[in-house]
Amino acid sequence: MKRIFYILICLLASTFCAFAQNDRYGVTDLNQIQKIQIAEMAIANFYVDSVDQKKLAEAAIIGMLEQLDPHSSYTNPEETKSLNEPLEGNFEGIGVQFNILEDTLVVIQPTTKGPSEKAGILAGDRIISVDGKPIAGVKMPRDSVMRILRGPKGTKVKLGVVRRGIKDVMYFIVTRDKIPVNTLDASYMIAPGIGYIHLDRFGSTSGKEVSDAIEALKAQGMQRLIFDLQNNGGGYLGAAKEVAEQFLPTGSLIVFTEGKQIPSQRFFAGKSGGFREGELVILVNEYTASAAEIVSGAVQDYDRGTIVGRRTFGKGLVQRPFDLPDGSMIRLTVAHYYTPSGRCIQKPYTKGNKKDYDRDFINRLNHGELTCIDSIHLDSTKTYYTLNEHRVVYGGGGIMPDIFVPLDTTKVSPMYSAINRNNLILDPMLKYADQNRKSIKRKYKQFDAYIASFEVPQALIDEILEKAKEKGIKPKDDADLAGTIADLRRVLKSLIANNIWDRNEYFRLVNMESDIVNRALDFLNKK
């Protein structure tokens, strides 16, 4: 065994020599790499018990990355695929939006012109088997269900379906295909002459989606635009460039990056741009991050639009993906990005201390920054100026909006918050929507009629309150109970709309109650 180990060390040494000759940057400490390799080989060959070498390697990679910045990360093959799909614009499968209700897959909506719709699958159908294998009543995790339904384009799958009003199980042969994944959630005329677009993330199709939405809204008479980036966690840097150039003049610098080992890159607006004139408002909050901050920062730096909301997350680090042989991936921070005025909006962090970094939201709340503008303390050592009007802006911790909208911590009742934390709303809502889908769409042929007239039935409210009681969740007083009922009616109406129609209708309802959206409307209407 010792001789074998010695031979392995010799082979390893020769590998290092070859690697050293090809070391592009000349900064790799081969002695440290050798230590890691020898340690892994020693454990694998001599440790007293059997070990999982894959887990050992993953633990070593994760341990190294944890000593760096908060955004360098490792994902295993399954996680990598799951993370990439929403950004790459499509995946291959049967094309249904679904939820799991009482251990059964219920189709919310088949994808328009997708494989399931073409095969005859309808909203409300229950898929109980896939290629003869039961998936209902077997407590199969949602991830496992998704893996079974997805598959390469062109492959066929036999679905067993139960449909209301049909006694026997129905069977459909569905040919899998590429299924588009939209990054744009909503696009509609929110007020006369004012369009509204909500972008959920920055993926490979975001530029075209935003461009198409702008053209459609302009055809409906849009002259002013509210572009909502609240809760948008970012995505591809290239997508941020494509979206920003919809608003900025040709040749405008959108963002530039600088890193120790990576050449500086500069991104400029191209010739296309659907909304380069007209009042523009961008909505942001404490969860607006990364690529969304690039767009917000560029628009603010050029005085092209007004930023409304609360200070953004503050992620100004660029990650480069490094694919590993088994399909896993390292996303390594390789550079900082800067807005056109030169601001780096990355908030401060201590290497290896991700716990404190993750508490930033709680710290902002405790310090009063989210609720009171007087509690916001900007770094006066990082002062910059906008490029046209020379207004003062700040770097070193996110994008500070031009119009601050405080977080209303009293907006929902304490009892409702407890109900929501315990996830007691979704299942009763899904059950109600499933049972009443056809009757609701028949009664409210126009969504405006639903907005004006639909009322959440008391029986649904009572069912949720009973579940809360079983969990020991009780109102503090009559006011708390009244507030909870009002909150449930408001939230359930939006969720039911999302379940029966789509995200566009959901946002139409949610935005009616949004302080940030309403502040933007007030601002535009007073211009």
C-alpha positions as CSV (number, residue, x, y, z in Angstrom):
1,M,0.0,0.0,0.0
2,K,2.8,2.4,0.8
3,R,4.4,1.7,-2.5
4,I,1.1,2.5,-4.3
5,F,0.8,5.7,-2.3
6,Y,4.3,6.7,-3.3
7,I,3.6,6.1,-7.0
8,L,0.4,8.2,-6.7
9,I,2.5,11.0,-5.2
10,C,5.0,10.8,-8.0
11,L,2.2,11.0,-10.6
12,L,0.7,13.9,-8.7
13,A,4.1,15.7,-8.8
14,S,4.4,15.3,-12.5
15,T,0.9,16.7,-12.9
16,F,1.9,19.7,-10.9
17,C,4.9,20.3,-13.2
18,A,2.7,20.3,-16.2
19,F,0.2,22.6,-14.5
20,A,3.0,25.0,-13.5
21,Q,4.1,25.3,-17.1
22,N,0.6,26.3,-18.1
23,D,-0.2,28.6,-15.2
24,R,-1.6,31.6,-17.0
25,Y,-1.3,34.1,-14.2
26,G,1.7,32.8,-12.4
27,V,0.1,33.2,-9.0
28,T,-0.8,29.6,-8.1
29,D,0.9,28.2,-5.1
30,L,1.4,24.6,-6.2
31,N,2.6,23.5,-2.7
32,Q,-0.9,24.3,-1.3
33,I,-2.6,22.4,-4.1
34,Q,-0.3,19.5,-3.4
35,K,-1.3,19.6,0.3
36,I,-5.0,19.3,-0.6
37,Q,-4.4,16.5,-3.1
38,I,-2.2,14.5,-0.7
39,A,-4.7,15.0,2.1
40,E,-7.6,13.7,0.0
41,M,-5.5,10.7,-1.2
42,A,-4.4,9.9,2.3
43,I,-7.9,9.9,3.7
44,A,-9.3,7.9,0.8
45,N,-6.6,5.2,1.1
46,F,-5.8,5.0,4.8
47,Y,-8.7,6.3,6.9
48,V,-10.0,3.8,9.3
49,D,-13.6,3.8,7.9
50,S,-14.9,4.0,4.3
51,V,-15.5,7.6,3.1
52,D,-17.5,9.3,0.4
53,Q,-14.8,10.9,-1.7
54,K,-17.4,13.0,-3.5
55,K,-18.6,14.5,-0.3
56,L,-15.1,15.1,0.9
57,A,-14.2,17.0,-2.3
58,E,-17.4,19.1,-2.0
59,A,-16.7,19.9,1.6
60,A,-13.2,21.0,0.7
61,I,-14.4,23.3,-2.1
62,I,-17.2,24.8,0.1
63,G,-14.7,25.3,2.9
64,M,-12.3,27.3,0.7
65,L,-15.1,29.4,-0.8
66,E,-16.4,30.2,2.7
67,Q,-13.2,32.1,3.4
68,L,-13.8,34.4,0.5
69,D,-16.6,36.9,-0.2
70,P,-20.3,36.1,0.5
71,H,-21.2,35.5,-3.2
72,S,-18.6,33.0,-4.3
73,S,-20.4,29.6,-4.1
74,Y,-20.5,26.0,-5.1
75,T,-23.5,24.1,-6.5
76,N,-23.8,20.3,-7.1
77,P,-25.0,19.1,-10.5
78,E,-28.7,19.1,-9.6
79,E,-28.5,22.6,-8.0
80,T,-26.5,23.9,-10.9
81,K,-29.2,22.8,-13.4
82,S,-32.0,24.1,-11.2
83,L,-30.3,27.5,-10.8
84,N,-29.5,27.9,-14.5
85,E,-32.9,27.0,-16.0
86,P,-34.7,30.2,-14.9
87,L,-32.0,32.3,-16.5
88,E,-31.4,30.4,-19.7
89,G,-34.9,31.0,-21.0
90,N,-36.2,27.4,-21.5
91,F,-36.1,23.9,-20.3
92,E,-37.4,20.6,-21.9
93,G,-40.6,19.1,-20.5
94,I,-44.3,18.8,-20.8
95,G,-45.2,22.5,-20.2
96,V,-47.6,22.8,-17.2
97,Q,-47.7,25.1,-14.3
98,F,-48.8,23.0,-11.3
99,N,-49.2,22.8,-7.6
100,I,-49.4,19.8,-5.2
101,L,-52.8,19.7,-3.5
102,E,-53.5,16.9,-1.0
103,D,-50.6,14.9,-2.4
104,T,-51.8,15.2,-6.0
105,L,-50.5,17.2,-8.9
106,V,-53.1,19.7,-10.0
107,V,-52.5,21.6,-13.3
108,I,-52.9,25.3,-12.8
109,Q,-52.3,26.3,-16.4
110,P,-50.8,24.4,-19.4
111,T,-48.2,26.5,-21.2
112,T,-49.8,28.3,-24.2
113,K,-49.1,26.3,-27.4
114,G,-47.0,23.9,-25.3
115,P,-46.9,20.1,-25.4
116,S,-49.6,19.5,-22.8
117,E,-52.0,22.0,-24.2
118,K,-51.6,20.5,-27.7
119,A,-52.3,17.0,-26.2
120,G,-55.5,18.2,-24.5
121,I,-54.5,18.7,-20.9
122,L,-56.7,21.4,-19.2
123,A,-56.4,23.6,-16.2
124,G,-57.7,21.7,-13.1
125,D,-56.7,18.3,-14.4
126,R,-55.0,16.0,-11.9
127,I,-52.0,14.0,-13.2
128,I,-51.9,10.8,-11.2
129,S,-49.4,8.7,-13.1
130,V,-46.5,9.1,-15.5
131,D,-45.7,6.1,-17.8
132,G,-47.7,3.9,-15.5
133,K,-45.9,5.0,-12.3
134,P,-48.2,6.5,-9.7
135,I,-47.3,10.0,-8.5
136,A,-50.5,10.7,-6.6
137,G,-51.0,9.5,-3.0
138,V,-47.4,8.4,-2.7
139,K,-46.0,11.6,-1.0
140,M,-43.5,12.2,-3.8
141,P,-41.4,15.4,-3.3
142,R,-42.1,18.2,-5.7
143,D,-38.5,18.0,-7.0
144,S,-39.0,14.3,-7.8
145,V,-42.3,15.0,-9.7
146,M,-40.5,17.7,-11.8
147,R,-37.7,15.3,-12.7
148,I,-40.2,12.7,-13.9
149,L,-42.2,15.1,-16.0
150,R,-39.1,16.7,-17.6
151,G,-37.0,15.0,-20.3
152,P,-35.3,15.5,-23.6
153,K,-37.2,17.2,-26.4
154,G,-38.9,14.7,-28.7
155,T,-39.4,12.0,-26.0
156,K,-42.9,10.9,-25.3
157,V,-44.6,10.4,-21.9
158,K,-47.9,8.8,-21.0
159,L,-49.9,10.7,-18.4
160,G,-52.8,9.3,-16.4
161,V,-55.3,12.2,-15.8
162,V,-58.3,12.5,-13.6
163,R,-60.7,15.3,-14.7
164,R,-63.8,16.7,-12.9
165,G,-67.0,15.3,-14.5
166,I,-65.2,12.3,-16.1
167,K,-65.6,9.0,-14.3
168,D,-62.6,7.1,-15.7
169,V,-59.0,7.9,-15.8
170,M,-58.0,9.6,-19.1
171,Y,-54.6,8.9,-20.8
172,F,-52.6,11.4,-22.9
173,I,-49.4,10.9,-24.8
174,V,-47.4,14.1,-24.6
175,T,-44.3,14.8,-26.6
176,R,-41.8,16.8,-24.6
177,D,-40.5,20.0,-26.1
178,K,-38.6,23.2,-25.2
179,I,-40.7,25.2,-22.7
180,P,-40.0,28.9,-22.5
181,V,-39.3,30.4,-19.1
182,N,-40.3,34.0,-19.0
183,T,-38.4,36.5,-16.8
184,L,-41.0,39.2,-17.2
185,D,-44.0,38.8,-14.7
186,A,-46.4,41.6,-15.7
187,S,-47.0,44.2,-18.3
188,Y,-50.1,46.4,-18.5
189,M,-51.4,49.9,-18.5
190,I,-51.7,50.8,-14.9
191,A,-53.2,54.3,-15.5
192,P,-54.1,56.4,-18.6
193,G,-50.8,57.0,-20.5
194,I,-48.8,55.1,-17.9
195,G,-47.4,51.6,-18.5
196,Y,-46.2,49.2,-15.9
197,I,-43.6,46.4,-16.3
198,H,-42.4,44.0,-13.6
199,L,-39.2,42.1,-14.3
200,D,-38.6,39.1,-12.0
201,R,-34.9,38.4,-12.9
202,F,-32.4,39.0,-15.6
203,G,-32.1,36.0,-17.9
204,S,-31.1,35.4,-21.5
205,T,-34.5,36.4,-22.9
206,S,-35.0,39.5,-20.6
207,G,-33.8,42.1,-23.2
208,K,-36.3,40.9,-25.8
209,E,-39.1,40.4,-23.3
210,V,-38.7,44.0,-22.1
211,S,-38.4,45.3,-25.6
212,D,-41.6,43.5,-26.7
213,A,-43.5,44.7,-23.6
214,I,-42.5,48.3,-24.3
215,E,-43.7,48.1,-27.9
216,A,-47.0,46.6,-26.8
217,L,-47.6,49.2,-24.2
218,K,-46.7,52.0,-26.6
219,A,-49.3,50.6,-29.0
220,Q,-51.8,51.1,-26.1
221,G,-50.9,54.7,-25.7
222,M,-48.0,54.5,-23.1
223,Q,-46.1,57.8,-22.7
224,R,-44.7,57.2,-19.2
225,L,-43.4,54.0,-17.7
226,I,-43.1,52.4,-14.3
227,F,-40.4,49.7,-14.5
228,D,-40.6,47.6,-11.4
229,L,-37.4,45.9,-10.1
230,Q,-38.6,45.3,-6.6
231,N,-37.4,41.9,-5.3
232,N,-35.4,41.3,-8.5
233,G,-32.2,39.5,-7.4
234,G,-30.3,40.0,-10.6
235,G,-29.0,37.5,-13.1
236,Y,-26.9,37.8,-16.2
237,L,-24.7,40.9,-16.7
238,G,-25.4,40.8,-20.4
239,A,-29.1,40.9,-19.8
240,A,-28.7,44.0,-17.6
241,K,-26.9,45.7,-20.5
242,E,-29.7,44.7,-23.0
243,V,-32.4,46.1,-20.6
244,A,-30.6,49.3,-19.7
245,E,-30.1,50.2,-23.4
246,Q,-33.9,50.3,-23.8
247,F,-33.7,53.5,-21.8
248,L,-30.3,55.1,-22.5
249,P,-28.9,56.9,-25.6
250,T,-26.7,55.0,-28.0
251,G,-23.1,54.9,-26.8
252,S,-23.9,55.5,-23.1
253,L,-21.7,53.6,-20.7
254,I,-23.9,51.3,-18.8
255,V,-21.5,49.5,-16.5
256,F,-17.8,48.6,-16.3
257,T,-16.0,45.9,-14.3
258,E,-12.5,45.7,-12.8
259,G,-10.7,42.8,-11.2
260,K,-7.2,41.9,-10.1
261,Q,-6.7,39.1,-12.7
262,I,-9.5,39.9,-15.1
263,P,-9.2,42.6,-17.8
264,S,-11.5,45.6,-17.3
265,Q,-14.7,45.4,-19.4
266,R,-17.0,48.3,-20.4
267,F,-20.5,47.8,-21.7
268,F,-22.2,50.5,-23.8
269,A,-25.8,51.0,-25.0
270,G,-26.3,49.9,-28.6
271,K,-28.5,51.3,-31.3
272,S,-31.8,49.7,-30.2
273,G,-33.9,51.2,-27.5
274,G,-37.6,51.2,-27.2
275,F,-38.1,53.9,-24.4
276,R,-35.4,56.5,-24.6
277,E,-37.8,59.4,-24.2
278,G,-40.7,59.8,-21.9
279,E,-40.9,59.9,-18.1
280,L,-39.4,56.8,-16.5
281,V,-39.6,55.6,-12.9
282,I,-37.8,52.6,-11.6
283,L,-39.0,50.9,-8.4
284,V,-36.5,49.3,-6.1
285,N,-36.4,47.9,-2.5
286,E,-34.0,46.2,-0.2
287,Y,-34.1,42.9,-2.2
288,T,-33.2,44.6,-5.5
289,A,-29.7,43.3,-6.3
290,S,-26.9,42.8,-8.8
291,A,-28.0,43.2,-12.4
292,A,-31.1,45.1,-11.2
293,E,-28.8,47.5,-9.5
294,I,-26.8,48.0,-12.7
295,V,-29.9,49.1,-14.5
296,S,-31.0,51.3,-11.6
297,G,-27.6,52.9,-11.2
298,A,-27.1,53.6,-14.9
299,V,-30.5,55.3,-15.2
300,Q,-29.8,57.3,-12.1
301,D,-26.3,58.3,-13.1
302,Y,-27.6,59.7,-16.5
303,D,-30.5,61.4,-14.8
304,R,-32.7,59.4,-17.2
305,G,-35.3,58.4,-14.7
306,T,-36.4,58.7,-11.1
307,I,-35.6,55.8,-8.6
308,V,-38.5,55.3,-6.1
309,G,-38.4,52.9,-3.1
310,R,-35.8,51.9,-0.6
311,R,-32.0,51.4,-0.7
312,T,-31.1,48.4,-2.8
313,F,-29.3,45.3,-1.6
314,G,-25.7,46.3,-2.5
315,K,-24.2,43.5,-4.6
316,G,-21.5,44.9,-6.8
317,L,-19.5,41.7,-7.3
318,V,-19.2,39.8,-10.6
319,Q,-19.2,36.0,-10.5
320,R,-17.6,33.9,-13.2
321,P,-18.8,30.3,-13.5
322,F,-16.3,27.5,-13.5
323,D,-17.8,24.2,-14.7
324,L,-16.6,21.0,-13.0
325,P,-16.4,17.6,-14.7
326,D,-19.5,16.1,-13.0
327,G,-21.8,19.0,-13.9
328,S,-21.3,20.9,-10.6
329,M,-20.1,24.5,-10.7
330,I,-18.1,27.1,-8.8
331,R,-19.3,30.7,-9.1
332,L,-16.2,32.7,-8.2
333,T,-16.1,36.4,-7.7
334,V,-13.6,37.8,-10.2
335,A,-14.3,41.5,-10.3
336,H,-16.3,44.5,-9.0
337,Y,-18.8,46.3,-11.2
338,Y,-19.1,50.1,-11.3
339,T,-21.9,52.4,-12.4
340,P,-21.2,55.0,-15.1
341,S,-20.3,57.7,-12.5
342,G,-17.7,55.3,-11.0
343,R,-19.7,54.0,-8.0
344,C,-19.1,50.6,-6.7
345,I,-22.3,49.7,-4.9
346,Q,-21.1,46.6,-3.1
347,K,-21.9,46.9,0.6
348,P,-19.1,46.2,3.1
349,Y,-18.3,42.6,4.1
350,T,-15.7,40.7,6.1
351,K,-14.2,37.7,4.3
352,G,-15.3,34.5,5.8
353,N,-18.2,36.1,7.8
354,K,-21.3,35.4,5.8
355,K,-23.5,35.3,8.9
356,D,-23.2,39.0,9.6
357,Y,-23.6,39.8,5.9
358,D,-26.9,37.8,5.8
359,R,-28.2,39.8,8.7
360,D,-28.0,43.1,6.8
361,F,-31.8,43.3,6.4
362,I,-32.4,42.8,10.1
363,N,-29.7,45.3,10.9
364,R,-31.3,47.9,8.6
365,L,-34.7,47.3,10.2
366,N,-33.3,47.5,13.7
367,H,-31.4,50.7,12.8
368,G,-34.6,52.3,11.5
369,E,-33.3,52.8,7.9
370,L,-36.2,50.9,6.3
371,T,-38.8,53.0,8.1
372,C,-37.4,56.5,8.5
373,I,-35.3,58.5,6.1
374,D,-33.6,60.3,8.9
375,S,-32.0,57.0,10.1
376,I,-30.2,56.5,6.7
377,H,-26.5,57.1,7.0
378,L,-24.7,57.4,3.7
379,D,-20.9,57.1,3.3
380,S,-19.7,60.7,2.7
381,T,-16.3,59.4,1.7
382,K,-17.9,57.8,-1.4
383,T,-19.6,60.8,-3.0
384,Y,-20.2,60.9,-6.8
385,Y,-22.1,63.1,-9.2
386,T,-24.7,62.2,-11.8
387,L,-23.4,62.8,-15.3
388,N,-26.0,65.3,-16.6
389,E,-27.5,67.2,-13.7
390,H,-24.5,66.7,-11.4
391,R,-26.6,65.6,-8.4
392,V,-24.8,63.9,-5.5
393,V,-25.1,60.1,-5.4
394,Y,-23.3,57.7,-3.1
395,G,-21.4,54.4,-3.5
396,G,-20.4,51.7,-1.1
397,G,-23.8,50.2,-0.3
398,G,-26.5,49.9,-2.9
399,I,-28.5,52.4,-4.9
400,M,-30.2,55.1,-2.7
401,P,-33.5,56.0,-4.4
402,D,-34.4,59.6,-5.4
403,I,-37.7,59.2,-3.6
404,F,-37.7,57.2,-0.4
405,V,-40.8,55.2,0.5
406,P,-40.7,53.8,4.1
407,L,-41.5,50.2,4.9
408,D,-44.9,50.0,6.7
409,T,-44.3,47.4,9.4
410,T,-48.0,47.8,10.6
411,K,-49.5,47.0,7.2
412,V,-50.4,43.4,8.2
413,S,-51.8,42.2,11.6
414,P,-49.6,40.1,14.0
415,M,-52.0,37.2,13.7
416,Y,-51.9,37.3,9.9
417,S,-48.1,37.3,10.0
418,A,-48.1,34.2,12.2
419,I,-50.6,32.5,9.8
420,N,-48.4,33.3,6.8
421,R,-45.2,32.1,8.6
422,N,-46.8,28.8,9.2
423,N,-47.9,28.4,5.6
424,L,-51.6,27.9,6.4
425,I,-53.0,29.9,3.4
426,L,-51.8,28.1,0.3
427,D,-53.6,24.7,0.5
428,P,-57.1,26.0,1.4
429,M,-56.7,28.6,-1.4
430,L,-55.6,26.0,-4.0
431,K,-58.5,23.8,-3.0
432,Y,-61.0,26.6,-3.3
433,A,-59.6,27.8,-6.7
434,D,-59.6,24.2,-8.0
435,Q,-63.2,23.6,-7.0
436,N,-64.5,27.0,-8.3
437,R,-62.2,27.7,-11.3
438,K,-64.9,27.3,-14.0
439,S,-67.7,29.1,-12.1
440,I,-65.4,32.1,-11.3
441,K,-64.3,32.5,-15.0
442,R,-67.8,32.0,-16.1
443,K,-69.1,34.7,-13.8
444,Y,-66.2,37.2,-14.3
445,K,-65.6,37.1,-18.0
446,Q,-63.6,40.4,-17.7
447,F,-61.0,40.7,-15.0
448,D,-62.2,44.2,-14.2
449,A,-65.4,42.7,-13.0
450,Y,-63.5,40.3,-10.7
451,I,-61.6,43.3,-9.3
452,A,-64.8,45.2,-8.7
453,S,-67.1,42.5,-7.4
454,F,-65.4,39.3,-6.3
455,E,-65.4,38.7,-2.5
456,V,-63.5,36.0,-0.8
457,P,-66.1,33.7,0.9
458,Q,-66.3,33.7,4.6
459,A,-66.1,29.8,4.6
460,L,-62.6,30.0,3.2
461,I,-61.6,32.6,5.8
462,D,-63.0,30.4,8.6
463,E,-61.2,27.3,7.3
464,I,-57.8,29.2,7.6
465,L,-58.7,30.6,11.0
466,E,-59.6,27.1,12.2
467,K,-56.2,25.8,11.0
468,A,-54.6,28.7,12.8
469,K,-56.4,27.8,16.0
470,E,-55.2,24.2,15.7
471,K,-51.7,25.5,15.6
472,G,-52.2,27.6,18.7
473,I,-52.3,30.9,16.7
474,K,-54.8,33.3,18.3
475,P,-55.6,37.0,17.9
476,K,-54.3,39.4,20.6
477,D,-57.6,41.2,20.6
478,D,-60.6,42.1,18.5
479,A,-58.6,44.6,16.4
480,D,-56.0,41.9,15.6
481,L,-58.8,39.5,14.5
482,A,-60.5,42.2,12.3
483,G,-57.2,43.1,10.8
484,T,-56.3,39.5,10.1
485,I,-59.6,38.9,8.3
486,A,-59.1,42.0,6.2
487,D,-55.6,40.9,5.3
488,L,-56.8,37.4,4.4
489,R,-59.5,38.8,2.1
490,R,-57.0,41.0,0.3
491,V,-54.2,38.4,-0.1
492,L,-56.6,35.5,-1.0
493,K,-58.2,37.6,-3.7
494,S,-54.8,38.2,-5.3
495,L,-53.7,34.5,-5.0
496,I,-57.0,33.2,-6.4
497,A,-56.5,35.6,-9.4
498,N,-53.0,34.3,-9.9
499,N,-54.2,30.7,-9.8
500,I,-57.1,31.2,-12.2
501,W,-55.7,33.8,-14.6
502,D,-51.9,34.7,-14.5
503,R,-49.3,36.9,-13.0
504,N,-50.5,40.0,-14.9
505,E,-53.8,39.8,-13.1
506,Y,-52.1,39.1,-9.8
507,F,-49.9,42.2,-10.0
508,R,-52.9,44.3,-11.0
509,L,-54.4,43.5,-7.6
510,V,-51.2,43.6,-5.5
511,N,-50.1,46.9,-7.0
512,M,-53.3,48.6,-5.8
513,E,-52.1,48.1,-2.2
514,S,-48.4,48.8,-2.9
515,D,-47.0,52.0,-1.2
516,I,-44.1,52.1,-3.6
517,V,-46.2,51.7,-6.7
518,N,-48.8,54.3,-5.5
519,R,-46.0,56.8,-4.7
520,A,-44.6,56.4,-8.2
521,L,-48.1,57.0,-9.7
522,D,-48.5,60.1,-7.5
523,F,-45.1,61.4,-8.7
524,L,-45.9,60.8,-12.4
525,N,-49.4,62.3,-12.1
526,K,-47.9,65.5,-10.6
527,K,-45.3,66.0,-13.3
